[in-house]
């Protein structure tokens, strides 16, 4: 993986997670918007974990 992609995944994951958690209390319980927000939170966490794993892997190679 090219250098810098892991930081992009980390940054986008954190940004998406913050926005999703910020919007969560503004949505009605049981609505489809809230379900989509939960999916966005899961995707953001996955992006952050993958970014961290690639970051650790890249540091070990250098």
PDB file as gemmi writes it, atoms N, CA and C in Angstrom:
CRYST1    1.000    1.000    1.000  90.00  90.00  90.00 P 1                      
ATOM      1  N   UNK A   1       0.850  -1.178   0.000  1.00  0.00           N  
ATOM      2  CA  UNK A   1       0.000   0.000   0.000  1.00  0.00           C  
ATOM      3  C   UNK A   1       0.892   1.236   0.000  1.00  0.00           C  
ATOM      4  N   UNK A   2       0.514   2.225  -0.787  1.00  0.00           N  
ATOM      5  CA  UNK A   2       1.309   3.441  -0.869  1.00  0.00           C  
ATOM      6  C   UNK A   2       1.302   4.195   0.448  1.00  0.00           C  
ATOM      7  N   UNK A   3       2.399   4.878   0.670  1.00  0.00           N  
ATOM      8  CA  UNK A   3       2.531   5.651   1.899  1.00  0.00           C  
ATOM      9  C   UNK A   3       1.499   6.778   1.908  1.00  0.00           C  
ATOM     10  N   UNK A   4       0.864   6.976   3.025  1.00  0.00           N  
ATOM     11  CA  UNK A   4      -0.112   8.046   3.154  1.00  0.00           C  
ATOM     12  C   UNK A   4      -1.553   7.578   3.139  1.00  0.00           C  
ATOM     13  N   UNK A   5      -1.818   6.414   2.552  1.00  0.00           N  
ATOM     14  CA  UNK A   5      -3.195   5.918   2.507  1.00  0.00           C  
ATOM     15  C   UNK A   5      -3.705   5.571   3.896  1.00  0.00           C  
ATOM     16  N   UNK A   6      -2.796   5.076   4.749  1.00  0.00           N  
ATOM     17  CA  UNK A   6      -3.233   4.720   6.098  1.00  0.00           C  
ATOM     18  C   UNK A   6      -3.664   5.959   6.872  1.00  0.00           C  
ATOM     19  N   UNK A   7      -2.971   7.083   6.668  1.00  0.00           N  
ATOM     20  CA  UNK A   7      -3.358   8.315   7.346  1.00  0.00           C  
ATOM     21  C   UNK A   7      -4.668   8.869   6.794  1.00  0.00           C  
ATOM     22  N   UNK A   8      -4.897   8.662   5.512  1.00  0.00           N  
ATOM     23  CA  UNK A   8      -6.162   9.078   4.912  1.00  0.00           C  
ATOM     24  C   UNK A   8      -7.320   8.262   5.492  1.00  0.00           C  
ATOM     25  N   UNK A   9      -7.120   6.961   5.644  1.00  0.00           N  
ATOM     26  CA  UNK A   9      -8.165   6.117   6.231  1.00  0.00           C  
ATOM     27  C   UNK A   9      -8.409   6.487   7.686  1.00  0.00           C  
ATOM     28  N   UNK A  10      -7.341   6.745   8.430  1.00  0.00           N  
ATOM     29  CA  UNK A  10      -7.494   7.153   9.826  1.00  0.00           C  
ATOM     30  C   UNK A  10      -8.243   8.475   9.935  1.00  0.00           C  
ATOM     31  N   UNK A  11      -7.846   9.442   9.130  1.00  0.00           N  
ATOM     32  CA  UNK A  11      -8.482  10.758   9.174  1.00  0.00           C  
ATOM     33  C   UNK A  11      -9.943  10.712   8.775  1.00  0.00           C  
ATOM     34  N   UNK A  12     -10.233  10.023   7.684  1.00  0.00           N  
ATOM     35  CA  UNK A  12     -11.618   9.936   7.238  1.00  0.00           C  
ATOM     36  C   UNK A  12     -12.461   9.145   8.227  1.00  0.00           C  
ATOM     37  N   UNK A  13     -11.874   8.100   8.807  1.00  0.00           N  
ATOM     38  CA  UNK A  13     -12.600   7.313   9.801  1.00  0.00           C  
ATOM     39  C   UNK A  13     -12.951   8.135  11.027  1.00  0.00           C  
ATOM     40  N   UNK A  14     -11.984   8.918  11.520  1.00  0.00           N  
ATOM     41  CA  UNK A  14     -12.246   9.759  12.697  1.00  0.00           C  
ATOM     42  C   UNK A  14     -13.279  10.838  12.390  1.00  0.00           C  
ATOM     43  N   UNK A  15     -13.144  11.463  11.220  1.00  0.00           N  
ATOM     44  CA  UNK A  15     -14.085  12.510  10.820  1.00  0.00           C  
ATOM     45  C   UNK A  15     -15.499  11.946  10.702  1.00  0.00           C  
ATOM     46  N   UNK A  16     -15.624  10.797  10.067  1.00  0.00           N  
ATOM     47  CA  UNK A  16     -16.935  10.165   9.898  1.00  0.00           C  
ATOM     48  C   UNK A  16     -17.517   9.732  11.239  1.00  0.00           C  
ATOM     49  N   UNK A  17     -16.671   9.216  12.122  1.00  0.00           N  
ATOM     50  CA  UNK A  17     -17.133   8.788  13.440  1.00  0.00           C  
ATOM     51  C   UNK A  17     -17.637   9.972  14.258  1.00  0.00           C  
ATOM     52  N   UNK A  18     -16.900  11.064  14.243  1.00  0.00           N  
ATOM     53  CA  UNK A  18     -17.313  12.259  14.995  1.00  0.00           C  
ATOM     54  C   UNK A  18     -18.638  12.793  14.463  1.00  0.00           C  
ATOM     55  N   UNK A  19     -18.764  12.895  13.141  1.00  0.00           N  
ATOM     56  CA  UNK A  19     -20.015  13.397  12.563  1.00  0.00           C  
ATOM     57  C   UNK A  19     -21.193  12.472  12.864  1.00  0.00           C  
ATOM     58  N   UNK A  20     -20.968  11.171  12.773  1.00  0.00           N  
ATOM     59  CA  UNK A  20     -22.056  10.223  13.031  1.00  0.00           C  
ATOM     60  C   UNK A  20     -22.506  10.278  14.482  1.00  0.00           C  
ATOM     61  N   UNK A  21     -21.552  10.334  15.406  1.00  0.00           N  
ATOM     62  CA  UNK A  21     -21.915  10.400  16.821  1.00  0.00           C  
ATOM     63  C   UNK A  21     -22.576  11.724  17.167  1.00  0.00           C  
ATOM     64  N   UNK A  22     -22.199  12.784  16.460  1.00  0.00           N  
ATOM     65  CA  UNK A  22     -22.807  14.096  16.687  1.00  0.00           C  
ATOM     66  C   UNK A  22     -24.262  14.114  16.209  1.00  0.00           C  
ATOM     67  N   UNK A  23     -24.538  13.446  15.100  1.00  0.00           N  
ATOM     68  CA  UNK A  23     -25.888  13.437  14.535  1.00  0.00           C  
ATOM     69  C   UNK A  23     -26.817  12.425  15.206  1.00  0.00           C  
ATOM     70  N   UNK A  24     -26.270  11.448  15.904  1.00  0.00           N  
ATOM     71  CA  UNK A  24     -27.068  10.381  16.501  1.00  0.00           C  
ATOM     72  C   UNK A  24     -28.160  10.881  17.444  1.00  0.00           C  
ATOM     73  N   UNK A  25     -27.898  11.811  18.370  1.00  0.00           N  
ATOM     74  CA  UNK A  25     -28.976  12.248  19.270  1.00  0.00           C  
ATOM     75  C   UNK A  25     -30.059  13.080  18.578  1.00  0.00           C  
ATOM     76  N   UNK A  26     -29.772  13.582  17.393  1.00  0.00           N  
ATOM     77  CA  UNK A  26     -30.736  14.422  16.685  1.00  0.00           C  
ATOM     78  C   UNK A  26     -31.752  13.612  15.883  1.00  0.00           C  
ATOM     79  N   UNK A  27     -31.565  12.299  15.808  1.00  0.00           N  
ATOM     80  CA  UNK A  27     -32.433  11.456  14.994  1.00  0.00           C  
ATOM     81  C   UNK A  27     -33.405  10.676  15.874  1.00  0.00           C  
ATOM     82  N   UNK A  28     -34.577  10.426  15.324  1.00  0.00           N  
ATOM     83  CA  UNK A  28     -35.612   9.691  16.064  1.00  0.00           C  
ATOM     84  C   UNK A  28     -35.227   8.221  16.190  1.00  0.00           C  
ATOM     85  N   UNK A  29     -35.549   7.654  17.338  1.00  0.00           N  
ATOM     86  CA  UNK A  29     -35.254   6.237  17.576  1.00  0.00           C  
ATOM     87  C   UNK A  29     -36.069   5.366  16.625  1.00  0.00           C  
ATOM     88  N   UNK A  30     -35.415   4.389  16.025  1.00  0.00           N  
ATOM     89  CA  UNK A  30     -36.092   3.466  15.127  1.00  0.00           C  
ATOM     90  C   UNK A  30     -36.226   3.957  13.696  1.00  0.00           C  
ATOM     91  N   UNK A  31     -35.729   5.149  13.403  1.00  0.00           N  
ATOM     92  CA  UNK A  31     -35.844   5.669  12.038  1.00  0.00           C  
ATOM     93  C   UNK A  31     -34.757   5.067  11.152  1.00  0.00           C  
ATOM     94  N   UNK A  32     -34.982   5.153   9.854  1.00  0.00           N  
ATOM     95  CA  UNK A  32     -33.990   4.623   8.916  1.00  0.00           C  
ATOM     96  C   UNK A  32     -32.718   5.464   8.936  1.00  0.00           C  
ATOM     97  N   UNK A  33     -32.843   6.754   9.231  1.00  0.00           N  
ATOM     98  CA  UNK A  33     -31.653   7.604   9.336  1.00  0.00           C  
ATOM     99  C   UNK A  33     -30.742   7.125  10.460  1.00  0.00           C  
ATOM    100  N   UNK A  34     -31.352   6.723  11.564  1.00  0.00           N  
ATOM    101  CA  UNK A  34     -30.561   6.247  12.705  1.00  0.00           C  
ATOM    102  C   UNK A  34     -29.861   4.932  12.356  1.00  0.00           C  
ATOM    103  N   UNK A  35     -30.529   4.065  11.609  1.00  0.00           N  
ATOM    104  CA  UNK A  35     -29.915   2.808  11.179  1.00  0.00           C  
ATOM    105  C   UNK A  35     -28.715   3.079  10.287  1.00  0.00           C  
ATOM    106  N   UNK A  36     -28.857   4.017   9.366  1.00  0.00           N  
ATOM    107  CA  UNK A  36     -27.754   4.381   8.485  1.00  0.00           C  
ATOM    108  C   UNK A  36     -26.604   4.978   9.290  1.00  0.00           C  
ATOM    109  N   UNK A  37     -26.918   5.746  10.321  1.00  0.00           N  
ATOM    110  CA  UNK A  37     -25.875   6.313  11.171  1.00  0.00           C  
ATOM    111  C   UNK A  37     -25.119   5.216  11.899  1.00  0.00           C  
ATOM    112  N   UNK A  38     -25.820   4.187  12.375  1.00  0.00           N  
ATOM    113  CA  UNK A  38     -25.142   3.054  13.011  1.00  0.00           C  
ATOM    114  C   UNK A  38     -24.203   2.359  12.023  1.00  0.00           C  
ATOM    115  N   UNK A  39     -24.651   2.202  10.788  1.00  0.00           N  
ATOM    116  CA  UNK A  39     -23.804   1.595   9.754  1.00  0.00           C  
ATOM    117  C   UNK A  39     -22.579   2.474   9.507  1.00  0.00           C  
ATOM    118  N   UNK A  40     -22.768   3.789   9.467  1.00  0.00           N  
ATOM    119  CA  UNK A  40     -21.640   4.701   9.277  1.00  0.00           C  
ATOM    120  C   UNK A  40     -20.638   4.609  10.417  1.00  0.00           C  
ATOM    121  N   UNK A  41     -21.123   4.443  11.638  1.00  0.00           N  
ATOM    122  CA  UNK A  41     -20.224   4.294  12.788  1.00  0.00           C  
ATOM    123  C   UNK A  41     -19.389   3.024  12.635  1.00  0.00           C  
ATOM    124  N   UNK A  42     -20.018   1.935  12.237  1.00  0.00           N  
ATOM    125  CA  UNK A  42     -19.297   0.671  12.053  1.00  0.00           C  
ATOM    126  C   UNK A  42     -18.249   0.806  10.952  1.00  0.00           C  
ATOM    127  N   UNK A  43     -18.613   1.420   9.837  1.00  0.00           N  
ATOM    128  CA  UNK A  43     -17.668   1.609   8.734  1.00  0.00           C  
ATOM    129  C   UNK A  43     -16.508   2.502   9.165  1.00  0.00           C  
ATOM    130  N   UNK A  44     -16.792   3.554   9.923  1.00  0.00           N  
ATOM    131  CA  UNK A  44     -15.732   4.447  10.400  1.00  0.00           C  
ATOM    132  C   UNK A  44     -14.759   3.709  11.309  1.00  0.00           C  
ATOM    133  N   UNK A  45     -15.279   2.877  12.194  1.00  0.00           N  
ATOM    134  CA  UNK A  45     -14.401   2.110  13.092  1.00  0.00           C  
ATOM    135  C   UNK A  45     -13.553   1.124  12.288  1.00  0.00           C  
ATOM    136  N   UNK A  46     -14.147   0.490  11.292  1.00  0.00           N  
ATOM    137  CA  UNK A  46     -13.393  -0.443  10.445  1.00  0.00           C  
ATOM    138  C   UNK A  46     -12.280   0.290   9.704  1.00  0.00           C  
ATOM    139  N   UNK A  47     -12.571   1.458   9.153  1.00  0.00           N  
ATOM    140  CA  UNK A  47     -11.544   2.241   8.470  1.00  0.00           C  
ATOM    141  C   UNK A  47     -10.407   2.614   9.410  1.00  0.00           C  
ATOM    142  N   UNK A  48     -10.744   3.007  10.622  1.00  0.00           N  
ATOM    143  CA  UNK A  48      -9.714   3.388  11.580  1.00  0.00           C  
ATOM    144  C   UNK A  48      -8.850   2.187  11.969  1.00  0.00           C  
ATOM    145  N   UNK A  49      -9.457   1.034  12.159  1.00  0.00           N  
ATOM    146  CA  UNK A  49      -8.691  -0.163  12.517  1.00  0.00           C  
ATOM    147  C   UNK A  49      -7.769  -0.578  11.374  1.00  0.00           C  
ATOM    148  N   UNK A  50      -8.277  -0.561  10.147  1.00  0.00           N  
ATOM    149  CA  UNK A  50      -7.445  -0.915   8.995  1.00  0.00           C  
ATOM    150  C   UNK A  50      -6.300   0.084   8.845  1.00  0.00           C  
ATOM    151  N   UNK A  51      -6.586   1.367   9.010  1.00  0.00           N  
ATOM    152  CA  UNK A  51      -5.536   2.379   8.940  1.00  0.00           C  
ATOM    153  C   UNK A  51      -4.472   2.176   9.996  1.00  0.00           C  
ATOM    154  N   UNK A  52      -4.885   1.840  11.218  1.00  0.00           N  
ATOM    155  CA  UNK A  52      -3.912   1.576  12.284  1.00  0.00           C  
ATOM    156  C   UNK A  52      -3.081   0.332  11.984  1.00  0.00           C  
ATOM    157  N   UNK A  53      -3.717  -0.710  11.468  1.00  0.00           N  
ATOM    158  CA  UNK A  53      -2.974  -1.928  11.137  1.00  0.00           C  
ATOM    159  C   UNK A  53      -1.940  -1.672  10.051  1.00  0.00           C  
ATOM    160  N   UNK A  54      -2.312  -0.939   9.012  1.00  0.00           N  
ATOM    161  CA  UNK A  54      -1.355  -0.613   7.958  1.00  0.00           C  
ATOM    162  C   UNK A  54      -0.247   0.296   8.470  1.00  0.00           C  
ATOM    163  N   UNK A  55      -0.577   1.186   9.391  1.00  0.00           N  
ATOM    164  CA  UNK A  55       0.428   2.072   9.970  1.00  0.00           C  
ATOM    165  C   UNK A  55       1.461   1.270  10.762  1.00  0.00           C  
ATOM    166  N   UNK A  56       0.996   0.331  11.565  1.00  0.00           N  
ATOM    167  CA  UNK A  56       1.916  -0.514  12.338  1.00  0.00           C  
ATOM    168  C   UNK A  56       2.753  -1.379  11.408  1.00  0.00           C  
ATOM    169  N   UNK A  57       2.125  -1.931  10.374  1.00  0.00           N  
ATOM    170  CA  UNK A  57       2.844  -2.767   9.414  1.00  0.00           C  
ATOM    171  C   UNK A  57       3.914  -1.957   8.688  1.00  0.00           C  
ATOM    172  N   UNK A  58       3.592  -0.722   8.319  1.00  0.00           N  
ATOM    173  CA  UNK A  58       4.545   0.128   7.616  1.00  0.00           C  
ATOM    174  C   UNK A  58       5.718   0.497   8.520  1.00  0.00           C  
ATOM    175  N   UNK A  59       5.453   0.742   9.792  1.00  0.00           N  
ATOM    176  CA  UNK A  59       6.537   1.074  10.729  1.00  0.00           C  
ATOM    177  C   UNK A  59       7.466  -0.109  10.941  1.00  0.00           C  
ATOM    178  N   UNK A  60       6.921  -1.312  10.953  1.00  0.00           N  
ATOM    179  CA  UNK A  60       7.761  -2.500  11.137  1.00  0.00           C  
ATOM    180  C   UNK A  60       8.647  -2.743   9.929  1.00  0.00           C  
ATOM    181  N   UNK A  61       8.188  -2.374   8.744  1.00  0.00           N  
ATOM    182  CA  UNK A  61       8.971  -2.586   7.525  1.00  0.00           C  
ATOM    183  C   UNK A  61      10.107  -1.582   7.399  1.00  0.00           C  
ATOM    184  N   UNK A  62       9.993  -0.438   8.047  1.00  0.00           N  
ATOM    185  CA  UNK A  62      11.038   0.595   7.927  1.00  0.00           C  
ATOM    186  C   UNK A  62      12.079   0.462   8.972  1.00  0.00           C  
TER     187      UNK A  62                                                      
END                                                                             
